[in-house]
């Protein structure tokens, strides 16, 4: 480190000497500069921070990671904020990568302690909430520096609204938008150092592209996941208060960000226009007026950044449908006035929306990090003491942190999380990776799991009863339980329930909703929502709007609404719009879907059992000569349609257990009787035929053959039934199998084709003989069962004419790995008994001739019995 500082000092002095000589040469009279210090003051753009930045950039290429971090720690401690200001944007980008994903930075998403323990520990120590990087942030925060963040890298809805001159609802963007000067290149946000750091940190989860070998990396073991957990525990503590910033400045804790007035007026995004000024004033004064607010402004910023960057991804129309008609009319009027005021062809609203229509598919890692956020928020909100949760305590003076705990989930998270979950439920692939989204959803639905006063598990291993304390949460999150449950049902009806992973997901959802007292709470919430408005005249004039996101959370919190029915209606209308059509979870439509799922569960159990029985019968009954390759292999062998066949009997047992318990839980929640299940199971035709085999999928007979019904499609998709598919072409031309050598099969086909072409007449003459030699030749040269094969294609059934192929020689069996391995094994065993290769070959030929003679006699005898 001493060498680094000496080299930097020499660089400064030499550069300043060059500046002094240059000034004296070109400005000898107008500028009298006595030394390097005056030269530096005369030319601020040539001051020391540029040299510090250049030196750090050079070290980032030449020095190892550990040495670079040590130098950065020393620079942060020794240099003042005026010089550190220039290196801060470069340092943040070098750590978290560029916003366009080209530079990966320190690659925190794939840095693991067990793979790179030294780099992992150094990075975690440097980026810790109490580490050197946060000290740099607080040192710059004390000087009120601002850094520009491009709007083009914000989430799609936010970017589209800002580009349309419409202010987003989150206070995170208030007083920060900077419009470019004439000829500028886009909009920017003026962020303070803490906001700038957190923006980059949160967006690196989305902007950084996954590495090629990142599929086998556990997200929970990575540095990024651990850092998110540490930041949440530090800034959203479940015990105690937020620790003050570690600042070396004598002024105490760093001030809050000062408001910045935009150069062009904004319309409120989904809020009344008159509330815009109130939001700016409240956001400006809420943190500066009350000294206690210094305790939590960083916590508020952290939560808003995480929610905006991770959850604010959906179409702008989906968000606008939740707003009140008055707000929609106001925004439309504002846009029309802006379009008429500007003579330039500004981008209209529809064009901006069309430009935004880009697909966003969250990754599994993204969903896991959001789940970590939700779990911690539940623990953070539940850390309120019982006396602080009561409405009477709410009216008294409470600390800002306690107010924030009460407001964090309903005010900042609920709305965007609901839309994010809807997006995932509608766009996630129908495979087992949906388990991550499912667990995120179930974690939010169960805040009691993260409460400090957990109930003890009962002795009979029954699920715990959900306390009535959580009834307000269930009612105020009604759509999270009901509408998303319907969305899950639609997914479950289209998945393969025979797969253990899919069966586990159905079991998990059914188990959560079957917790005692939870279904009753949901049904009570639906009754409150469906309660007619006419019975309470004083509620007719109320307008259901989204909860106001006015500035900081410390602004005036709306008075507690004691009308439970009004609160439930306000929740539904704020998330779905006032013209929504609500489908009750315990209504007839959803009950029909649940009955259909119950039928498919029953069928999936039967299918799993039948697959298990088939595997048990085929494995021990396989003839030894067939494995050796002497018998003809089945050309119509089928391959497994799901992972049940690959995982064995243990997987069958797990699938049966999951489906059995899921069916039991569904019957508890929706009060289904065994008589209903038995009747609907028979209606779907799940009974077996007389031979004990599954029937064909449900079809109707059309002009060209069988046509699948919607029920038949469900049966095929879920693996409940299937058609018996046979290969009906030339057996010599069937696709090369995995147990065959491709090049050897092609060479043997060419050899056998040449022999058949040359000796076709002689083979036909031999096969036409009526004696034993003719039968022997027919057994080897004629395809078995050719005359009894029939076409199953309904289109070609009427026009196809049976074509009898002549006798021919087939050598394809010699291209099988099993045949070659069997021959090598035979020669090896013969060598153990001192039998040479020639003698072994003669024995094999003799043994096969005896086998062929026996099979010829058996074949002829079976033909005589058929006649």
NUVOVEX-208799 format. One record per residue (C-alpha): x, z, y; residue in three letters. Coordinates in steps of 0.1 Angstrom, whole numbers, padded with zeros to 4 digits, always signed. Example, Ala and Ser with C-alpha at 12.3 -4.5 7.8 and 13.67 -1.06 7.14 Angstrom:
+0123+0078-0045ala/+0137+0071-0011ser/
//
This chain:
+0000+0000+0000unk/+0030+0007+0023unk/+0042-0029+0018unk/+0007-0042+0026unk/+0005-0023+0059unk/+0041-0033+0069unk/+0034-0069+0063unk/+0001-0067+0082unk/+0019-0051+0112unk/+0046-0077+0112unk/+0020-0104+0111unk/+0002-0089+0141unk/+0033-0085+0163unk/+0046-0120+0155unk/+0012-0136+0162unk/+0008-0118+0194unk/+0043-0127+0205unk/+0034-0164+0199unk/+0002-0159+0219unk/+0022-0144+0248unk/+0047-0172+0249unk/+0019-0197+0248unk/+0001-0180+0277unk/+0033-0178+0298unk/+0040-0215+0291unk/+0006-0229+0301unk/-0006-0203+0326unk/+0025-0191+0345unk/+0007-0185+0378unk/-0029-0179+0371unk/-0024-0154+0343unk/+0003-0128+0343unk/+0005-0112+0308unk/+0031-0085+0304unk/+0030-0080+0267unk/+0012-0085+0234unk/-0015-0059+0241unk/-0026-0076+0273unk/-0026-0110+0255unk/-0049-0096+0228unk/-0073-0083+0254unk/-0072-0116+0273unk/-0082-0136+0242unk/-0107-0116+0221unk/-0112-0145+0196unk/-0075-0141+0185unk/-0077-0103+0180unk/-0066-0084+0149unk/-0097-0086+0126unk/-0091-0122+0119unk/-0056-0114+0106unk/-0070-0086+0085unk/-0096-0109+0070unk/-0070-0136+0062unk/-0048-0111+0046unk/-0076-0097+0024unk/-0086-0132+0014unk/-0051-0140+0003unk/-0048-0107-0016unk/-0081-0115-0034unk/-0064-0145-0050unk/-0029-0131-0057unk/-0035-0095-0065unk/-0052-0079-0096unk/-0086-0064-0093unk/-0075-0028-0094unk/-0049-0033-0067unk/-0074-0051-0045unk/-0098-0022-0047unk/-0071+0003-0038unk/-0062-0018-0007unk/-0098-0020+0003unk/-0102+0017+0001unk/-0072+0022+0023unk/-0084-0004+0048unk/-0119+0012+0050unk/-0103+0046+0057unk/-0077+0036+0082unk/-0092+0008+0103unk/-0119+0014+0129unk/-0153-0002+0128unk/-0144-0028+0154unk/-0119-0044+0130unk/-0140-0038+0098unk/-0169-0056+0114unk/-0153-0090+0108unk/-0145-0084+0071unk/-0179-0070+0061unk/-0199-0102+0054unk/-0170-0117+0034unk/-0166-0084+0014unk/-0203-0083+0006unk/-0203-0119-0006unk/-0171-0114-0026unk/-0187-0085-0044unk/-0222-0098-0051unk/-0216-0135-0050unk/-0229-0162-0026unk/-0266-0166-0020unk/-0266-0201-0034unk/-0252-0188-0068unk/-0220-0208-0066unk/-0197-0178-0062unk/-0202-0151-0088unk/-0183-0123-0071unk/-0175-0094-0093unk/-0200-0105-0118unk/-0217-0071-0120unk/-0246-0083-0141unk/-0223-0090-0170unk/-0196-0063-0164unk/-0198-0038-0193unk/-0179-0006-0198unk/-0172-0012-0235unk/-0158-0047-0229unk/-0138-0041-0197unk/-0135-0003-0192unk/-0109-0003-0164unk/-0127-0029-0142unk/-0161-0013-0149unk/-0149+0022-0138unk/-0132+0009-0107unk/-0162-0012-0096unk/-0186+0017-0102unk/-0165+0041-0083unk/-0161+0017-0054unk/-0198+0008-0051unk/-0212+0043-0059unk/-0237+0056-0033unk/-0210+0081-0022unk/-0181+0056-0026unk/-0159+0037-0002unk/-0183+0007+0002unk/-0211+0030+0014unk/-0186+0047+0038unk/-0179+0013+0052unk/-0217+0006+0056unk/-0222+0039+0074unk/-0192+0034+0097unk/-0206+0001+0108unk/-0241+0015+0110unk/-0229+0041+0136unk/-0218+0013+0159unk/-0251-0006+0157unk/-0236-0039+0144unk/-0259-0067+0134unk/-0254-0094+0108unk/-0273-0127+0104unk/-0291-0133+0071unk/-0305-0168+0065unk/-0343-0169+0061unk/-0339-0199+0037unk/-0327-0175+0009unk/-0357-0151+0011unk/-0385-0152-0015unk/-0407-0182-0013unk/-0439-0167+0003unk/-0418-0149+0029unk/-0398-0179+0038unk/-0429-0201+0041unk/-0447-0177+0063unk/-0417-0172+0087unk/-0412-0209+0089unk/-0448-0212+0100unk/-0443-0186+0127unk/-0464-0160+0108unk/-0450-0126+0105unk/-0449-0112+0069unk/-0468-0079+0063unk/-0437-0059+0053unk/-0422-0039+0082unk/-0388-0049+0068unk/-0390-0081+0088unk/-0403-0067+0121unk/-0382-0072+0152unk/-0355-0089+0131unk/-0363-0127+0132unk/-0339-0147+0153unk/-0349-0182+0163unk/-0321-0208+0165unk/-0311-0222+0199unk/-0316-0258+0207unk/-0300-0278+0179unk/-0297-0247+0157unk/-0298-0249+0119unk/-0326-0226+0108unk/-0339-0191+0112unk/-0320-0159+0106unk/-0327-0122+0103unk/-0306-0098+0124unk/-0300-0070+0099unk/-0281-0037+0102unk/-0252-0031+0078unk/-0273-0011+0053unk/-0300-0037+0052unk/-0275-0065+0049unk/-0258-0048+0020unk/-0290-0041+0001unk/-0303-0076+0007unk/-0273-0091-0010unk/-0274-0065-0038unk/-0310-0071-0046unk/-0309-0109-0044unk/-0278-0111-0066unk/-0302-0103-0095unk/-0321-0136-0089unk/-0296-0160-0073unk/-0267-0156-0098unk/-0270-0180-0127unk/-0267-0166-0162unk/-0234-0171-0180unk/-0233-0193-0212unk/-0224-0163-0234unk/-0247-0138-0217unk/-0275-0139-0244unk/-0259-0111-0265unk/-0253-0087-0235unk/-0275-0056-0232unk/-0288-0053-0197unk/-0288-0015-0198unk/-0250-0015-0204unk/-0242-0037-0174unk/-0228-0024-0141unk/-0256-0039-0121unk/-0283-0020-0141unk/-0263+0012-0138unk/-0259+0008-0100unk/-0296+0003-0095unk/-0302+0035-0114unk/-0276+0054-0092unk/-0290+0040-0060unk/-0326+0050-0070unk/-0315+0085-0080unk/-0295+0089-0047unk/-0320+0075-0022unk/-0352+0084-0040unk/-0343+0119-0054unk/-0367+0137-0077unk/-0351+0170-0069unk/-0340+0181-0035unk/-0336+0158-0005unk/-0317+0127+0003unk/-0281+0134+0010unk/-0270+0126+0045unk/-0247+0095+0050unk/-0210+0102+0046unk/-0199+0091+0080unk/-0166+0100+0096unk/-0179+0094+0131unk/-0184+0125+0153unk/-0219+0113+0163unk/-0235+0125+0131unk/-0257+0104+0109unk/-0260+0067+0117unk/-0289+0057+0139unk/-0318+0037+0127unk/-0320+0000+0134unk/-0330-0009+0169unk/-0360-0032+0172unk/-0353-0068+0182unk/-0380-0087+0201unk/-0385-0122+0187unk/-0382-0152+0209unk/-0415-0166+0198unk/-0447-0146+0192unk/-0458-0141+0156unk/-0493-0139+0142unk/-0499-0111+0118unk/-0498-0121+0082unk/-0531-0110+0068unk/-0536-0083+0094unk/-0555-0081+0127unk/-0536-0094+0157unk/-0541-0062+0177unk/-0521-0043+0151unk/-0489-0063+0157unk/-0479-0043+0188unk/-0487-0010+0171unk/-0465-0019+0142unk/-0436-0027+0165unk/-0440+0005+0185unk/-0444+0026+0154unk/-0414+0011+0137unk/-0393+0016+0168unk/-0402+0052+0175unk/-0409+0066+0141unk/-0373+0070+0131unk/-0358+0078+0165unk/-0384+0102+0178unk/-0384+0127+0149unk/-0349+0139+0138unk/-0363+0146+0104unk/-0370+0109+0099unk/-0332+0103+0096unk/-0336+0119+0061unk/-0355+0090+0046unk/-0352+0058+0066unk/-0326+0046+0041unk/-0349+0054+0012unk/-0377+0035+0028unk/-0354+0005+0034unk/-0341+0006-0001unk/-0376+0006-0016unk/-0388-0022+0006unk/-0358-0044-0001unk/-0362-0040-0038unk/-0399-0047-0038unk/-0396-0077-0015unk/-0367-0093-0033unk/-0378-0086-0069unk/-0417-0087-0067unk/-0426-0110-0038unk/-0426-0142-0059unk/-0459-0160-0062unk/-0478-0187-0044unk/-0488-0182-0008unk/-0524-0191-0016unk/-0526-0163-0041unk/-0516-0138-0014unk/-0539-0152+0012unk/-0570-0150-0010unk/-0566-0112-0009unk/-0570-0111+0029unk/-0602-0104+0048unk/-0622-0134+0062unk/-0615-0122+0097unk/-0577-0122+0091unk/-0579-0157+0075unk/-0598-0170+0105unk/-0573-0154+0129unk/-0543-0169+0112unk/-0559-0203+0110unk/-0568-0202+0147unk/-0532-0192+0155unk/-0518-0220+0135unk/-0541-0245+0152unk/-0531-0232+0186unk/-0494-0235+0177unk/-0498-0270+0164unk/-0517-0281+0196unk/-0491-0264+0219unk/-0461-0280+0204unk/-0457-0317+0211unk/-0431-0322+0185unk/-0444-0330+0150unk/-0440-0295+0136unk/-0444-0289+0099unk/-0481-0283+0092unk/-0493-0255+0070unk/-0502-0277+0041unk/-0469-0294+0042unk/-0451-0261+0043unk/-0471-0249+0013unk/-0464-0281-0006unk/-0427-0276+0001unk/-0429-0241-0013unk/-0445-0250-0046unk/-0414-0244-0066unk/-0416-0228-0100unk/-0403-0192-0103unk/-0398-0178-0138unk/-0383-0143-0138unk/-0357-0136-0165unk/-0358-0108-0190unk/-0331-0090-0172unk/-0351-0092-0139unk/-0381-0077-0157unk/-0360-0049-0172unk/-0346-0039-0138unk/-0382-0039-0123unk/-0392-0016-0151unk/-0364+0008-0143unk/-0377+0008-0107unk/-0412+0015-0117unk/-0402+0044-0140unk/-0381+0060-0113unk/-0409+0056-0088unk/-0433+0074-0111unk/-0408+0102-0115unk/-0402+0102-0077unk/-0439+0104-0069unk/-0446+0130-0096unk/-0419+0153-0082unk/-0443+0165-0056unk/-0453+0201-0062unk/-0490+0208-0071unk/-0497+0224-0037unk/-0483+0193-0019unk/-0506+0169-0038unk/-0538+0186-0028unk/-0557+0171+0001unk/-0555+0204+0020unk/-0518+0203+0019unk/-0518+0167+0031unk/-0534+0177+0064unk/-0507+0202+0071unk/-0472+0193+0084unk/-0451+0181+0055unk/-0416+0167+0054unk/-0410+0129+0057unk/-0397+0128+0022unk/-0429+0144+0008unk/-0450+0119+0028unk/-0429+0091+0014unk/-0433+0103-0022unk/-0471+0102-0017unk/-0471+0068-0001unk/-0444+0050-0021unk/-0464+0035-0050unk/-0498+0027-0034unk/-0484+0015-0001unk/-0453-0005-0010unk/-0455-0014-0047unk/-0490-0018-0060unk/-0501-0050-0044unk/-0470-0071-0051unk/-0465-0056-0086unk/-0501-0067-0095unk/-0494-0103-0084unk/-0460-0103-0101unk/-0476-0091-0134unk/-0503-0117-0131unk/-0477-0144-0126unk/-0457-0132-0157unk/-0489-0130-0178unk/-0498-0166-0169unk/-0464-0183-0171unk/-0443-0164-0196unk/-0437-0183-0229unk/-0457-0173-0259unk/-0428-0157-0278unk/-0414-0123-0286unk/-0395-0121-0252unk/-0428-0112-0236unk/-0421-0077-0249unk/-0401-0070-0218unk/-0431-0078-0195unk/-0454-0058-0217unk/-0433-0027-0216unk/-0429-0030-0178unk/-0467-0032-0175unk/-0473-0002-0199unk/-0447+0019-0181unk/-0467+0015-0148unk/-0500+0023-0166unk/-0487+0057-0178unk/-0474+0077-0149unk/-0480+0109-0169unk/-0451+0101-0191unk/-0428+0107-0161unk/-0444+0139-0149unk/-0423+0170-0150unk/-0451+0191-0166unk/-0452+0171-0199unk/-0476+0185-0225unk/-0462+0195-0258unk/-0468+0172-0287unk/-0496+0185-0310unk/-0487+0196-0346unk/-0508+0169-0362unk/-0489+0141-0343unk/-0520+0130-0324unk/-0515+0113-0291unk/-0517+0136-0260unk/-0549+0137-0240unk/-0547+0122-0206unk/-0554+0149-0181unk/-0582+0145-0155unk/-0555+0148-0129unk/-0547+0111-0134unk/-0583+0099-0129unk/-0576+0089-0092unk/-0546+0069-0102unk/-0565+0051-0129unk/-0594+0043-0105unk/-0571+0032-0077unk/-0553+0009-0101unk/-0583-0003-0120unk/-0573-0040-0121unk/-0540-0031-0135unk/-0558-0017-0165unk/-0588-0041-0169unk/-0579-0076-0157unk/-0544-0075-0171unk/-0558-0063-0204unk/-0580-0093-0205unk/-0549-0114-0197unk/-0531-0099-0226unk/-0561-0106-0249unk/-0559-0143-0241unk/-0522-0143-0249unk/-0527-0124-0282unk/-0553-0148-0294unk/-0528-0177-0291unk/-0498-0160-0308unk/-0487-0158-0344unk/-0498-0123-0354unk/-0481-0126-0387unk/-0448-0122-0369unk/-0437-0086-0368unk/-0426-0088-0332unk/-0460-0101-0320unk/-0478-0076-0342unk/-0458-0048-0326unk/-0469-0059-0291unk/-0505-0058-0301unk/-0499-0024-0316unk/-0482-0011-0284unk/-0511-0021-0261unk/-0538-0008-0285unk/-0519+0025-0288unk/-0516+0030-0251unk/-0553+0023-0243unk/-0564+0044-0272unk/-0549+0076-0257unk/-0577+0102-0255unk/-0597+0102-0223unk/-0580+0071-0209unk/-0608+0047-0219unk/-0634+0071-0204unk/-0614+0071-0171unk/-0613+0033-0170unk/-0651+0031-0178unk/-0658+0056-0151unk/-0638+0035-0126unk/-0658+0004-0136unk/-0690+0022-0131unk/-0679+0033-0096unk/-0670-0003-0087unk/-0702-0017-0101unk/-0723+0009-0083unk/-0747-0010-0060unk/-0740-0007-0022unk/-0777-0006-0013unk/-0781+0030-0025unk/-0757+0043+0002unk/-0768+0028+0036unk/-0738+0042+0056unk/-0714+0021+0036unk/-0730-0013+0043unk/-0710-0019+0075unk/-0676-0012+0060unk/-0652-0040+0057unk/-0629-0039+0026unk/-0595-0049+0036unk/-0560-0045+0023unk/-0544-0012+0032unk/-0524-0016+0064unk/-0487-0019+0061unk/-0481-0008+0097unk/-0445-0003+0105unk/-0427+0026+0089unk/-0445+0048+0065unk/-0443+0076+0091unk/-0468+0058+0112unk/-0503+0073+0112unk/-0515+0075+0076unk/-0552+0066+0073unk/-0575+0096+0068unk/-0582+0105+0032unk/-0613+0088+0019unk/-0634+0112-0001unk/-0658+0085-0012unk/-0644+0076-0047unk/-0666+0045-0051unk/-0654+0031-0018unk/-0618+0037-0028unk/-0622+0018-0060unk/-0640-0011-0043unk/-0613-0012-0016unk/-0586-0015-0043unk/-0603-0043-0061unk/-0612-0063-0030unk/-0577-0058-0015unk/-0561-0073-0046unk/-0586-0100-0056unk/-0604-0108-0023unk/-0640-0100-0013unk/-0654-0130-0032unk/-0639-0120-0066unk/-0659-0121-0098unk/-0651-0090-0117unk/-0653-0090-0155unk/-0659-0055-0169unk/-0634-0045-0195unk/-0663-0028-0215unk/-0687-0057-0209unk/-0700-0082-0235unk/-0675-0109-0226unk/-0644-0088-0232unk/-0660-0072-0262unk/-0663-0107-0277unk/-0626-0113-0272unk/-0618-0080-0288unk/-0639-0089-0318unk/-0621-0122-0321unk/-0588-0105-0319unk/-0599-0080-0346unk/-0609-0110-0369unk/-0575-0126-0363unk/-0557-0093-0371unk/-0576-0091-0404unk/-0567-0127-0412unk/-0531-0121-0403unk/-0529-0091-0427unk/-0542-0113-0455unk/-0518-0141-0446unk/-0488-0117-0446unk/-0499-0104-0480unk/-0503-0139-0494unk/-0468-0149-0482unk/-0454-0118-0497unk/-0471-0126-0531unk/-0459-0162-0530unk/-0423-0151-0523unk/-0425-0126-0551unk/-0438-0151-0576unk/-0414-0180-0567unk/-0382-0160-0566unk/-0381-0147-0602unk/-0399-0177-0617unk/-0374-0203-0605unk/-0359-0219-0636unk/-0322-0217-0641unk/-0318-0254-0649unk/-0336-0262-0616unk/-0311-0242-0597unk/-0283-0260-0615unk/-0297-0293-0603unk/-0307-0307-0637unk/-0344-0305-0630unk/-0360-0325-0602unk/-0363-0306-0570unk/-0396-0303-0552unk/-0397-0329-0525unk/-0425-0312-0508unk/-0410-0278-0503unk/-0421-0261-0472unk/-0401-0241-0447unk/-0410-0208-0431unk/-0433-0210-0402unk/-0424-0176-0388unk/-0398-0149-0390unk/-0418-0131-0418unk/-0402-0151-0446unk/-0367-0146-0433unk/-0369-0108-0430unk/-0383-0100-0464unk/-0407-0074-0479unk/-0398-0047-0453unk/-0410-0070-0425unk/-0442-0076-0444unk/-0447-0038-0446unk/-0441-0033-0409unk/-0464-0061-0400unk/-0492-0046-0421unk/-0486-0012-0406unk/-0487-0025-0370unk/-0518-0046-0375unk/-0536-0018-0394unk/-0529+0008-0366unk/-0537-0018-0339unk/-0571-0025-0355unk/-0578+0012-0358unk/-0569+0018-0321unk/-0591-0011-0309unk/-0620+0002-0329unk/-0615+0036-0312unk/-0614+0021-0276unk/-0643-0003-0280unk/-0663+0017-0306unk/-0663-0010-0332unk/-0678-0002-0366unk/-0666-0013-0400unk/-0698-0031-0406unk/-0692-0053-0376unk/-0657-0062-0387unk/-0668-0070-0422unk/-0696-0093-0410unk/-0674-0112-0385unk/-0647-0115-0411unk/-0671-0132-0435unk/-0684-0154-0407unk/-0649-0168-0401unk/-0645-0177-0438unk/-0615-0155-0446unk/-0626-0151-0482unk/-0606-0169-0508unk/-0618-0196-0532unk/-0621-0192-0569unk/-0585-0200-0576unk/-0573-0173-0552unk/-0558-0198-0527unk/-0565-0200-0490unk/-0590-0225-0478unk/-0582-0254-0455unk/-0585-0248-0417unk/-0620-0251-0403unk/-0628-0288-0399unk/-0656-0312-0395unk/-0658-0347-0410unk/-0656-0376-0386unk/-0654-0413-0389unk/-0616-0413-0395unk/-0615-0382-0416unk/-0613-0345-0409unk/-0613-0332-0373unk/-0601-0297-0364unk/-0625-0273-0347unk/-0614-0248-0321unk/-0615-0222-0348unk/-0593-0244-0370unk/-0568-0246-0342unk/-0567-0208-0339unk/-0562-0205-0377unk/-0532-0229-0377unk/-0516-0214-0346unk/-0517-0179-0361unk/-0506-0191-0395unk/-0538-0180-0411unk/-0545-0214-0428unk/-0527-0246-0432unk/-0530-0280-0448unk/-0510-0288-0480unk/-0486-0314-0467unk/-0469-0337-0493unk/-0442-0362-0489unk/-0458-0395-0501unk/-0431-0420-0493unk/-0401-0433-0513unk/-0383-0403-0527unk/-0350-0420-0523unk/-0356-0424-0486unk/-0368-0389-0478unk/-0348-0370-0451unk/-0315-0355-0462unk/-0319-0318-0469unk/-0298-0289-0458unk/-0285-0285-0494unk/-0272-0321-0496unk/-0240-0337-0484unk/-0251-0364-0460unk/-0222-0389-0464unk/-0223-0385-0502unk/-0261-0391-0504unk/-0258-0423-0484unk/-0229-0436-0506unk/-0248-0428-0538unk/-0279-0445-0524unk/-0259-0477-0518unk/-0243-0475-0553unk/-0277-0470-0570unk/-0293-0497-0550unk/-0266-0522-0561unk/-0270-0512-0597unk/-0308-0515-0595unk/-0306-0549-0579unk/-0282-0563-0605unk/-0298-0548-0636unk/-0335-0547-0626unk/-0345-0571-0653unk/-0328-0553-0681unk/-0342-0519-0670unk/-0377-0533-0669unk/-0373-0547-0704unk/-0360-0514-0718unk/-0389-0494-0702unk/-0415-0518-0716unk/-0405-0511-0752unk/-0429-0489-0772unk/-0403-0471-0793unk/-0384-0439-0785unk/-0357-0458-0766unk/-0384-0471-0742unk/-0397-0436-0737unk/-0362-0423-0731unk/-0356-0450-0704unk/-0390-0444-0688unk/-0382-0407-0685unk/-0350-0414-0665unk/-0359-0446-0647unk/-0395-0442-0636unk/-0407-0417-0609unk/-0427-0389-0625unk/-0463-0385-0614unk/-0464-0417-0593unk/-0497-0428-0607unk/-0514-0394-0600unk/-0503-0392-0564unk/-0530-0399-0538unk/-0527-0404-0500unk/-0541-0376-0478unk/-0540-0395-0445unk/-0576-0401-0434unk/-0567-0431-0413unk/-0549-0451-0440unk/-0570-0439-0469unk/-0593-0470-0471unk/-0567-0497-0465unk/-0538-0484-0486unk/-0532-0501-0519unk/-0512-0484-0546unk/-0478-0500-0550unk/-0462-0495-0584unk/-0424-0493-0581unk/-0403-0507-0610unk/-0378-0487-0630unk/-0347-0478-0611unk/-0317-0455-0613unk/-0314-0425-0589unk/-0280-0408-0583unk/-0291-0387-0554unk/-0289-0355-0574unk/-0251-0358-0575unk/-0250-0353-0537unk/-0264-0318-0539unk/-0243-0288-0533unk/-0260-0270-0562unk/-0251-0298-0586unk/-0215-0300-0576unk/-0211-0262-0576unk/-0227-0261-0611unk/-0202-0287-0624unk/-0173-0268-0609unk/-0186-0236-0624unk/-0189-0253-0658unk/-0153-0266-0657unk/-0141-0232-0646unk/-0158-0214-0675unk/-0145-0241-0699unk/-0110-0236-0687unk/-0113-0199-0695unk/-0119-0209-0732unk/-0090-0234-0731unk/-0113-0264-0731unk/-0098-0294-0712unk/-0117-0314-0686unk/-0124-0344-0709unk/-0138-0322-0737unk/-0158-0302-0711unk/-0173-0335-0698unk/-0182-0346-0734unk/-0199-0313-0740unk/-0219-0315-0708unk/-0230-0351-0716unk/-0240-0340-0751unk/-0259-0310-0738unk/-0278-0331-0713unk/-0286-0357-0740unk/-0301-0330-0761unk/-0321-0317-0732unk/-0333-0353-0722unk/-0344-0360-0758unk/-0364-0328-0759unk/-0380-0335-0726unk/-0388-0371-0736unk/-0406-0359-0767unk/-0426-0333-0747unk/-0436-0359-0722unk/-0448-0384-0748unk/-0468-0356-0765unk/-0485-0346-0733unk/-0495-0382-0726unk/-0510-0384-0761unk/-0531-0352-0754unk/-0543-0367-0721unk/-0555-0399-0739unk/
//
